[in-house]
Amino acid sequence: MKATSNPTADDFGKSENRPFQNDVEKRTKPRKSSISRRSFLGKSLAVGAGTIGAGLLSGIRTAEASGGLTPGDAALLRFAAAAEILEADFWIQYNELGGTQDDEVPGGSGNPDYTEALEVIEDEMRDYIHDNTDDEITHHQFLNAYLVSKGAAPANLDPFRTLMGSTATGVNPDLIGHRLTNLTQLTVDTSWWTRYRDDSHNPDLDPNHVFPQAVPTLGVNQHTAIPRTDADTTDPNFLQAIANTAAFHFPTIEQGGNSLYPALALRATHTEVLRILISIGPTETMHFQTWSDVAGNAPPLTAIDPVTGVSVTFPDLEVEDELFDKALIMPEPCPFLDESLPICSVIRPTKTEGVAMGTLQFLTDMGLFIGQSPAFFAFMAELARLADHARAGGRRP
């Protein structure tokens, strides 16, 4: 992803009406165990879906759930549950290293150096990370339990817990090599920063508008948001760059859910499914609001990754510029529904077409799944396809 383009600025809430693309040439070569986007597009949907169809996908294509859920409503909730499982996976990694360690979110023991670097940005960072992690765990647990209660298949990503993750002090040793997501090779699109400060453009109405990046160098190459090993904690400047990367990754992810839930809700048939989606969605907005405020405190610096040689620069965002001023954390009003109507402060984007596949594209472009198998991409694409094919009929009680 280049800083001059904006392919994923609309994030979870919008599809580019294109399949997963091969952006591998824009990244360093993945490990042999990883899968390129071209391989995913050309092979995994056709082959992977067939190879796992008798297993994980078998329950998804069954008839209408006995509890009254339509297949479409079940697909919406199942995709949301899968997204929350993925989200919980990387938040757990953050919490193990930099969050509050307690029985509520167990597993790690904390990394003092990384935690200290995070607290340079926000002195309550440990509690914020912990609470966000707890929220995402409860989201996927509730969604899956609700699906099961209605006789529908839940989302299960356990077979894909194969990624290495960090081996630095503080991680749960039992989970090394058993992660779903990769936080060490991220390409972070920070165009949400200006999208929510721009009063003239809404990606729903102007999908080709390029919103400037808050941290352009995060939008190219690959960056780690956690210490990969204890060696990453020895240089204070580079360690602060890792913490800064995490600080911008947090809101990048959460603003995606911020758009995803209202977009999915527009496709729900049953009012109870609608209630679930519009009740969970605002918590993602609360997360985004918190993290967008916190990210602005990341100290300005330039650092070079000693392992990859990649440079990153975090600018000073305490500026007199409405598009970049870190103090302007309330969403500016923007065009909504029609350019002829007055501007309005809204969540954006919320168009529903291809929202689930757009979510998967966004996460894939971020590098969050580098190292995952063809079967993983095939499984997630099928969940997204089914959710995108859900059609709301007349609302049912």
KETOR-543289 format. One line per field, with one value per residue (C-alpha): residue number from 0; residue in one letter; x, y, z. Coordinates in Angstrom, 1 decimal. Layout:
// residues N
nr = NUM ... $
rest = a ... $
c1 = X ... $
c2 = Y ... $
c3 = Z ... $
***
This chain:
// residues 397
nr = 0 1 2 3 4 5 6 7 8 9 10 11 12 13 14 15 16 17 18 19 20 21 22 23 24 25 26 27 28 29 30 31 32 33 34 35 36 37 38 39 40 41 42 43 44 45 46 47 48 49 50 51 52 53 54 55 56 57 58 59 60 61 62 63 64 65 66 67 68 69 70 71 72 73 74 75 76 77 78 79 80 81 82 83 84 85 86 87 88 89 90 91 92 93 94 95 96 97 98 99 100 101 102 103 104 105 106 107 108 109 110 111 112 113 114 115 116 117 118 119 120 121 122 123 124 125 126 127 128 129 130 131 132 133 134 135 136 137 138 139 140 141 142 143 144 145 146 147 148 149 150 151 152 153 154 155 156 157 158 159 160 161 162 163 164 165 166 167 168 169 170 171 172 173 174 175 176 177 178 179 180 181 182 183 184 185 186 187 188 189 190 191 192 193 194 195 196 197 198 199 200 201 202 203 204 205 206 207 208 209 210 211 212 213 214 215 216 217 218 219 220 221 222 223 224 225 226 227 228 229 230 231 232 233 234 235 236 237 238 239 240 241 242 243 244 245 246 247 248 249 250 251 252 253 254 255 256 257 258 259 260 261 262 263 264 265 266 267 268 269 270 271 272 273 274 275 276 277 278 279 280 281 282 283 284 285 286 287 288 289 290 291 292 293 294 295 296 297 298 299 300 301 302 303 304 305 306 307 308 309 310 311 312 313 314 315 316 317 318 319 320 321 322 323 324 325 326 327 328 329 330 331 332 333 334 335 336 337 338 339 340 341 342 343 344 345 346 347 348 349 350 351 352 353 354 355 356 357 358 359 360 361 362 363 364 365 366 367 368 369 370 371 372 373 374 375 376 377 378 379 380 381 382 383 384 385 386 387 388 389 390 391 392 393 394 395 396 $
rest = m k a t s n p t a d d f g k s e n r p f q n d v e k r t k p r k s s i s r r s f l g k s l a v g a g t i g a g l l s g i r t a e a s g g l t p g d a a l l r f a a a a e i l e a d f w i q y n e l g g t q d d e v p g g s g n p d y t e a l e v i e d e m r d y i h d n t d d e i t h h q f l n a y l v s k g a a p a n l d p f r t l m g s t a t g v n p d l i g h r l t n l t q l t v d t s w w t r y r d d s h n p d l d p n h v f p q a v p t l g v n q h t a i p r t d a d t t d p n f l q a i a n t a a f h f p t i e q g g n s l y p a l a l r a t h t e v l r i l i s i g p t e t m h f q t w s d v a g n a p p l t a i d p v t g v s v t f p d l e v e d e l f d k a l i m p e p c p f l d e s l p i c s v i r p t k t e g v a m g t l q f l t d m g l f i g q s p a f f a f m a e l a r l a d h a r a g g r r p $
c1 = 0.0 1.4 0.9 -0.4 -3.2 -6.1 -7.2 -8.3 -9.2 -12.8 -11.8 -14.3 -17.3 -16.6 -15.7 -13.7 -15.8 -12.7 -11.3 -8.3 -5.4 -1.8 0.1 3.0 5.3 4.6 5.8 8.9 8.7 6.6 7.9 7.4 4.5 2.6 0.2 0.2 -2.9 -2.6 -2.5 -5.5 -7.5 -6.5 -6.5 -7.8 -11.4 -11.6 -9.4 -9.4 -13.1 -13.5 -10.9 -12.4 -16.0 -16.7 -15.3 -15.4 -17.8 -20.2 -22.4 -22.5 -24.4 -27.1 -30.8 -32.4 -31.5 -34.1 -34.3 -35.8 -32.6 -32.6 -29.4 -28.6 -28.9 -26.8 -24.2 -24.1 -23.5 -21.1 -18.9 -19.0 -18.0 -15.1 -13.9 -14.2 -12.2 -9.4 -9.6 -9.4 -6.4 -4.3 -5.6 -4.6 -1.1 -1.0 -2.3 0.2 3.0 1.5 -1.8 -2.9 -2.2 -5.0 -7.4 -9.9 -7.7 -5.1 -2.2 0.8 3.1 3.8 7.0 8.2 10.1 7.3 4.8 6.9 7.1 3.3 2.8 4.9 1.9 -0.9 -0.3 -3.5 -2.5 -2.3 -5.9 -7.2 -5.5 -6.9 -10.4 -10.4 -9.1 -11.8 -14.5 -13.5 -13.4 -16.9 -18.1 -17.1 -18.1 -21.6 -22.1 -21.1 -23.2 -26.2 -25.7 -25.5 -28.6 -30.5 -29.3 -26.8 -23.1 -20.7 -17.5 -14.5 -11.0 -9.0 -7.5 -5.8 -3.9 -0.5 1.4 4.5 3.9 6.4 8.8 9.7 9.5 5.9 4.1 2.2 4.6 1.8 0.5 3.9 3.2 -0.5 -1.6 -4.2 -2.8 0.6 1.5 5.1 4.7 2.0 1.3 -1.0 -3.4 -3.9 -6.1 -9.0 -7.3 -8.2 -11.4 -13.0 -11.7 -12.7 -16.0 -16.2 -15.9 -17.5 -16.2 -19.9 -20.4 -16.9 -15.1 -12.2 -11.2 -7.7 -7.7 -4.1 -2.3 -1.6 1.6 2.6 5.5 3.3 1.3 4.3 6.6 6.2 6.4 6.2 3.8 5.1 8.7 9.4 12.2 13.9 16.4 13.7 13.7 17.3 17.2 14.8 14.2 13.2 11.1 9.2 8.6 7.1 4.9 3.9 3.0 0.8 -0.9 -1.9 -2.8 -5.3 -7.6 -7.0 -8.6 -11.3 -12.6 -13.1 -15.5 -17.0 -18.2 -18.7 -21.6 -24.0 -23.3 -24.1 -27.2 -28.7 -28.9 -30.4 -33.9 -34.8 -35.1 -33.2 -30.2 -30.5 -30.5 -27.3 -25.5 -26.5 -25.7 -22.2 -21.3 -21.3 -18.7 -16.4 -17.0 -16.1 -12.9 -12.1 -12.8 -10.5 -7.7 -7.9 -7.4 -4.5 -2.7 -2.2 0.1 2.7 6.0 7.5 10.5 12.3 13.6 15.1 14.2 17.5 16.2 14.5 16.2 12.7 12.4 9.4 8.7 6.0 5.2 4.2 0.4 0.0 -0.6 -2.9 -4.4 -7.9 -7.1 -4.2 -4.7 -4.7 -7.1 -9.9 -11.1 -14.9 -16.0 -16.5 -19.9 -19.6 -21.9 -24.3 -26.8 -26.9 -24.7 -27.7 -28.5 -26.8 -23.6 -24.1 -21.7 -22.0 -20.1 -18.6 -18.7 -21.8 -22.8 -23.5 -22.5 -19.5 -18.9 -17.7 -15.3 -14.1 -13.3 -11.3 -9.5 -8.6 -7.2 -5.3 -3.8 -2.7 -0.5 -2.4 -2.5 1.0 1.9 -1.7 -2.6 -4.7 -7.4 -7.7 -8.2 -10.7 -12.6 -12.8 -13.7 -16.6 -17.8 -17.6 -19.4 -22.3 -22.6 -22.5 -25.3 -27.5 -30.5 -32.9 -36.5 -39.4 -38.2 -39.3 -39.7 $
c2 = 0.0 3.4 6.5 8.3 5.8 5.0 1.5 0.6 4.0 3.0 0.0 -2.5 -0.7 -0.7 -3.0 -1.8 -4.2 -6.2 -9.6 -9.9 -8.6 -9.7 -6.8 -9.1 -7.0 -4.1 -6.0 -8.0 -11.7 -13.6 -16.8 -20.0 -20.9 -17.7 -17.3 -14.4 -12.7 -14.0 -17.5 -16.7 -15.3 -18.0 -21.1 -21.0 -20.1 -22.9 -25.5 -24.5 -24.2 -27.6 -29.2 -27.8 -27.8 -31.2 -29.9 -26.3 -25.0 -27.9 -26.3 -22.9 -24.0 -25.9 -25.0 -22.2 -22.5 -24.1 -21.2 -19.0 -17.3 -16.9 -18.2 -14.5 -13.4 -16.3 -15.4 -11.8 -12.8 -15.6 -13.2 -10.7 -13.5 -14.4 -10.8 -10.5 -13.8 -12.2 -9.0 -10.8 -12.7 -9.6 -7.7 -10.7 -10.4 -6.7 -7.4 -10.1 -7.6 -4.2 -4.6 -5.0 -8.6 -10.2 -13.1 -11.3 -11.4 -14.1 -15.4 -13.1 -11.5 -8.2 -6.7 -3.8 -2.0 -2.2 -1.2 1.8 2.9 2.6 4.7 7.5 7.9 7.4 6.7 4.6 2.5 -0.8 -0.4 0.7 -2.3 -4.7 -3.4 -3.4 -7.0 -8.1 -6.4 -8.3 -11.6 -11.1 -10.1 -13.3 -15.5 -13.9 -14.0 -17.6 -18.6 -16.8 -18.6 -22.0 -21.1 -20.7 -23.9 -22.2 -23.0 -20.8 -19.3 -21.5 -20.4 -22.7 -24.8 -21.7 -20.8 -21.5 -18.2 -17.7 -14.3 -12.7 -14.6 -11.5 -11.5 -11.3 -13.4 -16.5 -19.3 -21.7 -19.5 -19.1 -20.6 -20.6 -17.1 -16.2 -12.8 -11.3 -8.0 -7.9 -7.1 -4.4 -1.8 0.6 2.9 6.0 7.8 7.5 10.4 12.9 11.1 12.0 15.5 16.3 18.1 18.0 14.3 11.0 7.7 6.6 9.5 10.0 6.6 7.8 10.7 10.2 11.1 12.0 9.7 10.9 8.9 8.3 6.0 3.5 3.1 1.7 -1.2 -3.5 -2.5 -4.3 -3.2 -5.5 -6.4 -9.5 -10.7 -9.1 -7.7 -5.2 -3.7 -2.7 0.5 3.0 5.0 1.9 0.5 3.8 3.5 0.1 1.5 4.4 1.9 0.0 3.3 4.0 0.4 0.4 3.0 1.8 -1.5 -0.1 2.4 -0.5 -2.2 1.3 1.1 -2.7 -3.1 -0.4 -1.7 -5.3 -4.1 -2.7 -6.2 -7.9 -9.4 -10.2 -7.3 -9.2 -9.6 -5.9 -5.2 -7.3 -5.5 -2.0 -2.7 -4.1 -1.6 1.5 -0.2 -0.3 3.4 4.0 2.1 4.2 7.5 6.5 5.3 8.2 10.5 8.5 8.1 11.9 11.7 9.4 11.3 12.6 10.5 8.7 5.2 2.5 -1.2 -2.9 -6.2 -5.0 -1.6 0.0 3.6 5.1 8.8 9.9 13.6 16.1 16.3 19.2 21.5 24.3 22.3 21.0 17.8 16.9 18.7 16.0 18.0 17.6 14.1 14.7 13.5 16.5 16.8 15.6 15.0 12.2 10.3 13.1 16.0 18.3 17.7 19.6 18.0 15.8 14.2 10.5 7.2 6.7 4.7 2.7 1.4 -2.3 -3.6 -5.9 -4.8 -8.2 -8.8 -5.2 -6.0 -9.1 -7.1 -4.3 -6.8 -8.7 -5.5 -4.6 -7.7 -9.0 -12.5 -12.8 -16.5 -17.8 -20.8 -21.0 -22.8 -19.8 -17.4 -19.7 -20.1 -16.4 -15.6 -18.0 -16.4 -13.0 -14.1 -15.5 -12.3 -10.1 -12.1 -11.6 -9.6 -7.8 -8.5 -7.2 -6.9 -9.8 -9.6 $
c3 = 0.0 -0.9 1.0 -2.1 -2.7 -0.5 -1.2 2.4 3.8 3.9 5.9 7.4 6.1 2.4 -0.4 -3.4 -5.5 -6.2 -5.1 -2.8 -4.8 -4.8 -3.1 -2.4 -4.5 -2.3 0.7 1.5 0.6 3.1 4.7 2.8 5.1 4.1 1.2 -1.3 -2.3 -5.8 -4.5 -2.4 -5.3 -7.8 -5.7 -2.2 -3.0 -5.5 -3.8 -0.1 0.2 -1.3 1.0 4.2 3.0 4.6 7.9 9.1 6.4 6.6 9.2 7.5 4.4 6.3 6.3 8.3 12.0 14.1 16.4 13.7 12.4 8.7 7.0 6.2 9.8 10.9 8.3 9.5 13.1 12.2 10.3 13.1 15.5 13.3 13.1 16.9 17.4 15.2 17.1 20.4 19.2 18.6 21.6 23.8 22.3 23.2 26.7 27.4 26.8 27.7 29.5 33.0 34.1 36.1 36.1 34.0 30.9 31.9 30.0 29.9 32.5 31.0 29.4 31.6 28.9 26.3 28.9 29.9 26.2 25.9 29.0 27.5 25.2 27.8 31.5 31.7 28.7 30.6 31.7 28.3 26.6 29.2 28.9 25.1 25.2 27.6 25.5 22.3 24.1 25.4 21.9 20.2 23.1 23.1 19.3 19.1 22.1 20.6 17.3 19.0 21.1 17.8 16.3 14.0 13.5 15.4 14.0 14.8 13.8 16.2 13.3 12.0 15.2 13.7 13.7 15.8 17.4 19.8 22.0 24.1 27.9 29.0 26.4 27.3 26.4 25.7 22.9 21.0 17.6 18.2 17.1 14.5 13.7 12.9 14.7 13.5 9.8 9.7 7.1 8.9 6.9 9.1 6.6 9.1 11.0 8.3 7.1 10.4 10.4 6.8 6.5 2.7 1.9 2.8 1.3 0.8 -1.6 -2.9 -2.8 -4.9 -2.6 -1.1 2.6 3.7 6.1 9.6 9.6 6.0 6.7 8.5 5.3 3.4 4.2 7.3 10.9 14.2 16.8 19.5 20.5 18.4 20.9 23.8 21.4 20.3 23.8 23.9 21.9 23.6 20.5 18.4 21.3 21.4 17.7 18.3 20.9 18.7 15.9 18.3 19.4 15.8 15.1 17.9 16.4 12.9 13.8 16.0 13.5 11.1 13.6 14.0 10.4 10.1 12.6 11.3 7.8 8.8 10.8 7.6 6.2 9.3 9.1 12.7 15.1 17.7 15.3 14.5 18.3 18.7 15.9 16.9 20.6 20.0 17.3 19.6 21.9 18.9 18.4 22.0 21.5 18.4 20.2 23.0 20.8 18.3 21.3 22.6 19.3 19.1 22.1 20.4 20.7 17.4 16.4 13.6 14.0 11.8 12.4 13.1 11.6 8.4 7.9 7.4 8.7 10.3 11.2 13.6 13.1 15.7 15.4 17.7 14.7 13.6 10.8 11.0 9.1 11.4 14.8 17.4 19.6 17.1 18.1 17.6 14.1 11.9 10.1 6.5 3.5 4.2 1.9 -0.7 -1.4 -1.6 2.1 4.9 6.3 9.4 11.9 11.2 11.2 7.8 5.7 6.2 2.7 3.0 -0.4 0.0 3.6 4.8 1.9 2.3 6.0 5.0 2.3 4.8 7.3 4.6 3.2 6.7 6.9 9.8 8.2 6.9 7.4 7.3 5.2 2.0 4.0 6.4 3.5 1.9 5.1 5.9 2.3 2.5 5.8 4.1 0.9 2.9 5.0 1.9 0.4 3.3 2.3 4.8 4.2 6.2 9.8 12.0 15.7 $
***
